[in-house]
Amino acid sequence: MRYVAAYLLSALSGNGNPAAKDIKKILESVGIEADDTRLDKVISELKGKNVEEVIATGYGKLASVPAGGAVAVATSAAVGSGGAAAPAAAVEEKKEEKEESEGSDDDMGFGLFD
């Protein structure tokens, strides 16, 4: 992802066809050592493509991704069965997940560009 982000930064700043040295320069400015294999893969996949068109295509693909389907299914199943216990259970599960996620991210040691 960092290679794609650096490629996009370079392309959106006016460099229509960023080279490996351009991307390496961006990555090294934030302390990341570039892996040539991954860098070459990103460059080969995006070479000759218009960045704005690639982003627009990505937005179109994201529009088809379902969001929030699991909660809706649990709620509709409870309504269909005539019971009210399932929505309460779903809310309780969400609370438990939230409590776990709050503590689980502490001290993970992950940075933005790790």
C-alpha positions as CSV (number, residue, x, y, z in Angstrom):
1,M,0.0,0.0,0.0
2,R,2.9,2.4,0.7
3,Y,4.2,1.9,-2.8
4,V,0.8,2.7,-4.3
5,A,0.5,5.8,-2.0
6,A,3.9,7.0,-3.0
7,Y,3.1,6.4,-6.7
8,L,-0.2,8.4,-6.4
9,L,1.6,11.2,-4.5
10,S,4.1,11.5,-7.3
11,A,1.5,11.2,-10.1
12,L,-0.9,13.7,-8.5
13,S,1.9,16.2,-8.0
14,G,2.3,16.5,-11.8
15,N,4.6,13.6,-12.7
16,G,2.4,11.6,-15.1
17,N,4.6,8.6,-15.2
18,P,6.6,8.2,-12.0
19,A,9.8,6.1,-12.1
20,A,11.2,3.9,-9.4
21,K,13.7,6.6,-8.3
22,D,10.7,9.1,-7.8
23,I,8.9,6.6,-5.6
24,K,12.0,5.7,-3.6
25,K,12.7,9.3,-2.9
26,I,9.2,9.8,-1.4
27,L,9.5,6.6,0.7
28,E,13.0,7.4,1.9
29,S,11.8,10.9,3.0
30,V,9.6,9.2,5.6
31,G,12.2,6.6,6.6
32,I,11.1,3.6,4.5
33,E,13.5,1.4,2.6
34,A,11.9,0.4,-0.7
35,D,11.7,-3.2,-1.8
36,D,12.6,-3.3,-5.5
37,T,10.4,-6.3,-6.2
38,R,7.2,-4.7,-4.9
39,L,8.1,-1.3,-6.3
40,D,8.6,-2.8,-9.8
41,K,5.2,-4.6,-9.5
42,V,3.4,-1.3,-8.7
43,I,5.1,0.5,-11.5
44,S,4.4,-2.2,-14.0
45,E,0.7,-2.4,-13.1
46,L,0.2,1.3,-13.3
47,K,2.5,2.1,-16.2
48,G,0.7,4.0,-18.9
49,K,-2.6,4.3,-17.0
50,N,-4.2,7.6,-16.0
51,V,-4.3,7.8,-12.2
52,E,-7.7,9.6,-12.2
53,E,-9.2,6.8,-14.2
54,V,-7.8,4.1,-11.9
55,I,-9.2,5.9,-8.9
56,A,-12.6,6.3,-10.6
57,T,-12.7,2.6,-11.4
58,G,-11.8,1.8,-7.8
59,Y,-14.7,4.0,-6.6
60,G,-17.0,2.0,-8.8
61,K,-15.8,-1.3,-7.4
62,L,-16.2,0.0,-3.8
63,A,-19.8,0.9,-4.5
64,S,-20.6,-2.8,-5.0
65,V,-19.2,-3.8,-1.6
66,P,-21.9,-4.5,1.0
67,A,-21.7,-2.6,4.2
68,G,-23.4,-3.5,7.5
69,G,-25.0,-6.7,6.1
70,A,-24.4,-8.9,9.2
71,V,-26.4,-6.7,11.6
72,A,-29.2,-6.4,9.1
73,V,-29.4,-10.1,8.6
74,A,-29.5,-10.8,12.4
75,T,-32.2,-8.2,12.8
76,S,-34.3,-9.4,9.9
77,A,-34.0,-13.0,11.1
78,A,-35.3,-12.0,14.5
79,V,-38.2,-10.1,13.0
80,G,-39.1,-13.1,10.8
81,S,-39.1,-15.5,13.7
82,G,-41.2,-13.2,15.8
83,G,-38.7,-12.9,18.7
84,A,-37.1,-9.8,20.2
85,A,-34.2,-11.6,21.9
86,A,-32.0,-11.8,18.8
87,P,-31.6,-7.9,18.3
88,A,-30.7,-7.6,22.0
89,A,-28.1,-10.3,21.6
90,A,-26.7,-8.6,18.6
91,V,-26.4,-5.3,20.5
92,E,-24.7,-7.2,23.4
93,E,-22.2,-8.8,21.0
94,K,-21.4,-5.4,19.5
95,K,-20.6,-4.1,23.0
96,E,-18.3,-7.0,23.7
97,E,-16.5,-6.6,20.4
98,K,-16.0,-2.9,21.1
99,E,-14.5,-3.6,24.5
100,E,-12.1,-6.1,23.1
101,S,-11.1,-3.8,20.2
102,E,-10.3,-0.9,22.5
103,G,-7.7,-2.8,24.5
104,S,-6.4,-4.9,21.7
105,D,-4.8,-2.0,19.8
106,D,-2.7,-0.8,22.7
107,D,1.0,-1.4,22.4
108,M,0.7,-3.1,19.0
109,G,3.8,-1.2,17.8
110,F,2.2,-0.5,14.4
111,G,2.9,2.8,12.7
112,L,1.4,4.4,9.7
113,F,4.2,3.1,7.4
114,D,5.3,-0.1,9.1
